[in-house]
Amino acid sequence: MVRIEEIMTRQMDHDICLNHRVNFFVLIFITEGKGVHSIDFTDYSYHEGTVLLVRKDQIHKFHRDETIKGYLIVFTEDFILSHLNKMQASKAMQIFNEALNYPKIQFQTDIEFTDFLILIKHLEEEYSTKDAFSKDITRSALHIAITKLFRMKSKYDTYVYPKKYITQFLTFQRLVERDWFKSKKLTIMPVKLVYRQKH
């Protein structure tokens, strides 16, 4: 967990303002300023109260602006799985899936924004404590934050509710993403189309 204003000035082993692939999940919470962030080559504008979600294996980049303030929360799937049961963890990961959800959430009221900010500040405090209890509390706070974002998506109708074949779709998606680089061949399957004449 790091403040956005810190990474904008920090010396790093790569340029965060160039496209780069991540092997973890990223939650970006903007508390001040406005700008643009790119996810999979699409630019998303943001301002105070915006949350941006970047899924593992996506490509993203920052646009440098030292006036922006907020939080960058990075975590792995294993971190979530070590605390939640499989069903809860799967649901938590679905909010980061761009095939199911729009990767941007905007808090609509000051109360929603303040409530989420308090939670994130508590998460930051526990992350900095690092005692025997902090890791479990951090996982719990992160789970609550993700659940609150689910509520937001549901409230403002930006969440794609699980359909009948959601489990099969997610399994298929994982297989495609795991194996897409193994073969560059294109297979064309014949499809028979049947047209019905209108009466």
C-alpha positions as CSV (number, residue, x, y, z in Angstrom):
1,M,0.0,0.0,0.0
2,V,1.4,3.4,-1.0
3,R,0.3,6.9,-1.6
4,I,0.0,7.9,-5.2
5,E,1.9,11.2,-4.6
6,E,4.9,9.1,-3.4
7,I,5.2,6.9,-6.4
8,M,5.0,9.9,-8.7
9,T,8.3,11.1,-7.3
10,R,9.9,7.8,-6.3
11,Q,12.9,6.3,-8.2
12,M,11.7,2.9,-9.5
13,D,13.1,0.1,-11.6
14,H,10.6,0.8,-14.3
15,D,8.8,3.8,-15.7
16,I,5.2,3.7,-14.4
17,C,4.2,6.2,-17.1
18,L,4.9,3.6,-19.8
19,N,2.6,0.7,-20.5
20,H,3.5,-2.3,-18.3
21,R,1.8,-5.5,-17.4
22,V,1.1,-6.3,-13.7
23,N,1.0,-9.8,-12.1
24,F,-1.2,-8.7,-9.2
25,F,-4.4,-6.8,-8.6
26,V,-4.3,-3.0,-8.3
27,L,-6.9,-0.8,-6.6
28,I,-6.4,3.0,-7.3
29,F,-8.3,5.4,-5.1
30,I,-8.2,9.1,-6.0
31,T,-8.7,11.6,-3.1
32,E,-7.5,14.8,-4.7
33,G,-7.0,16.2,-8.3
34,K,-8.0,15.0,-11.7
35,G,-6.4,13.3,-14.6
36,V,-6.3,10.2,-16.8
37,H,-5.1,6.6,-16.2
38,S,-4.7,4.0,-19.0
39,I,-5.9,0.4,-18.6
40,D,-5.4,-2.0,-21.6
41,F,-4.8,1.0,-23.9
42,T,-8.1,2.7,-22.9
43,D,-7.9,6.1,-21.1
44,Y,-10.2,6.6,-18.1
45,S,-10.6,10.1,-16.7
46,Y,-10.7,10.4,-12.9
47,H,-11.2,13.0,-10.1
48,E,-11.8,13.0,-6.4
49,G,-13.7,9.9,-5.4
50,T,-12.8,7.7,-8.3
51,V,-11.7,4.1,-7.9
52,L,-9.9,2.4,-10.7
53,L,-9.5,-1.4,-10.8
54,V,-6.7,-3.2,-12.6
55,R,-6.8,-7.0,-12.9
56,K,-3.8,-9.3,-12.8
57,D,-2.2,-9.6,-16.3
58,Q,-3.7,-6.3,-17.5
59,I,-1.5,-3.5,-19.0
60,H,-1.8,-0.1,-17.5
61,K,0.1,3.2,-17.1
62,F,0.0,6.3,-15.1
63,H,0.1,9.8,-16.6
64,R,2.5,11.8,-14.5
65,D,0.9,14.5,-12.4
66,E,2.4,15.5,-9.1
67,T,-0.9,17.2,-8.0
68,I,-2.8,13.9,-7.8
69,K,-3.3,12.4,-4.3
70,G,-4.7,9.1,-3.3
71,Y,-3.9,5.5,-2.6
72,L,-2.5,2.5,-4.5
73,I,-3.3,-0.9,-3.0
74,V,-1.6,-3.9,-4.6
75,F,-2.3,-7.5,-3.6
76,T,-2.1,-11.0,-5.0
77,E,-4.8,-13.6,-5.4
78,D,-3.0,-15.7,-2.8
79,F,-3.3,-12.9,-0.2
80,I,-7.1,-13.0,-0.6
81,L,-7.3,-16.8,-0.8
82,S,-5.4,-17.2,2.5
83,H,-8.1,-15.4,4.4
84,L,-11.4,-16.0,2.5
85,N,-13.0,-19.2,1.4
86,K,-12.9,-20.1,-2.3
87,M,-16.4,-18.7,-3.1
88,Q,-15.8,-15.4,-1.3
89,A,-12.4,-15.0,-3.0
90,S,-13.8,-15.7,-6.4
91,K,-16.5,-13.1,-5.9
92,A,-13.9,-10.6,-4.7
93,M,-11.8,-11.2,-7.9
94,Q,-14.9,-10.7,-10.2
95,I,-15.0,-7.0,-9.5
96,F,-11.6,-6.7,-11.2
97,N,-12.7,-8.6,-14.3
98,E,-13.1,-6.1,-17.1
99,A,-15.2,-8.6,-19.1
100,L,-17.8,-8.4,-16.3
101,N,-17.4,-4.9,-14.9
102,Y,-16.5,-1.4,-16.0
103,P,-13.1,-0.8,-14.3
104,K,-14.1,2.6,-12.9
105,I,-16.3,3.4,-9.9
106,Q,-17.2,7.0,-9.0
107,F,-18.5,7.8,-5.5
108,Q,-21.6,10.0,-5.9
109,T,-22.0,11.5,-2.5
110,D,-19.7,13.0,0.2
111,I,-20.9,10.4,2.7
112,E,-19.9,7.5,0.4
113,F,-16.5,9.1,-0.3
114,T,-15.8,9.8,3.4
115,D,-16.9,6.4,4.5
116,F,-14.6,4.7,2.0
117,L,-11.7,7.1,2.8
118,I,-11.9,6.2,6.5
119,L,-11.8,2.5,5.7
120,I,-8.7,3.0,3.4
121,K,-7.0,5.1,6.1
122,H,-7.6,2.3,8.6
123,L,-6.2,-0.2,6.1
124,E,-3.1,2.0,5.7
125,E,-2.7,2.2,9.5
126,E,-2.9,-1.6,9.9
127,Y,-0.5,-2.1,7.0
128,S,2.1,0.1,8.7
129,T,1.6,-1.6,12.1
130,K,2.9,-5.0,11.2
131,D,2.3,-6.8,14.4
132,A,1.0,-10.3,15.0
133,F,-2.6,-9.2,14.2
134,S,-2.1,-6.7,11.4
135,K,-2.1,-9.1,8.5
136,D,-5.4,-10.6,9.4
137,I,-7.0,-7.2,10.0
138,T,-5.5,-5.9,6.7
139,R,-7.1,-8.8,4.8
140,S,-10.5,-8.2,6.5
141,A,-10.4,-4.4,5.8
142,L,-9.5,-5.2,2.1
143,H,-12.4,-7.6,1.9
144,I,-14.7,-5.0,3.3
145,A,-13.4,-2.4,0.9
146,I,-14.0,-4.7,-2.1
147,T,-17.5,-5.6,-0.8
148,K,-18.4,-1.9,-0.5
149,L,-17.3,-1.4,-4.1
150,F,-19.6,-4.3,-5.1
151,R,-22.4,-2.4,-3.3
152,M,-21.6,0.7,-5.3
153,K,-21.6,-1.1,-8.6
154,S,-24.9,-2.7,-7.7
155,K,-26.4,0.6,-6.5
156,Y,-25.5,2.5,-9.6
157,D,-26.2,-0.4,-12.0
158,T,-22.6,-0.8,-13.2
159,Y,-22.1,-4.4,-12.1
160,V,-22.8,-7.3,-14.4
161,Y,-24.7,-9.7,-12.1
162,P,-23.7,-13.3,-12.2
163,K,-25.5,-15.2,-14.9
164,K,-26.2,-18.9,-15.3
165,Y,-22.9,-19.7,-16.9
166,I,-20.6,-17.3,-15.0
167,T,-18.5,-20.1,-13.5
168,Q,-17.9,-21.7,-16.9
169,F,-17.1,-18.4,-18.4
170,L,-14.5,-17.6,-15.7
171,T,-12.9,-21.0,-16.2
172,F,-12.8,-20.5,-20.0
173,Q,-11.3,-17.0,-19.6
174,R,-8.5,-18.4,-17.3
175,L,-7.7,-21.2,-19.8
176,V,-7.5,-18.7,-22.7
177,E,-5.3,-16.3,-20.8
178,R,-3.0,-19.1,-19.6
179,D,-2.6,-20.8,-23.0
180,W,-3.0,-18.0,-25.6
181,F,0.7,-17.7,-26.3
182,K,1.3,-21.5,-26.9
183,S,-0.1,-21.4,-30.4
184,K,-0.4,-18.7,-33.0
185,K,-2.5,-20.8,-35.4
186,L,-5.9,-19.8,-36.4
187,T,-8.5,-22.5,-36.9
188,I,-11.7,-21.6,-38.8
189,M,-14.6,-23.8,-38.1
190,P,-17.5,-24.1,-40.6
191,V,-20.8,-22.8,-39.3
192,K,-24.1,-23.7,-40.9
193,L,-26.6,-20.8,-40.6
194,V,-30.3,-21.5,-40.9
195,Y,-32.5,-18.5,-41.9
196,R,-36.1,-18.6,-41.2
197,Q,-38.4,-16.7,-43.6
198,K,-40.8,-14.3,-42.0
199,H,-44.5,-14.9,-42.7
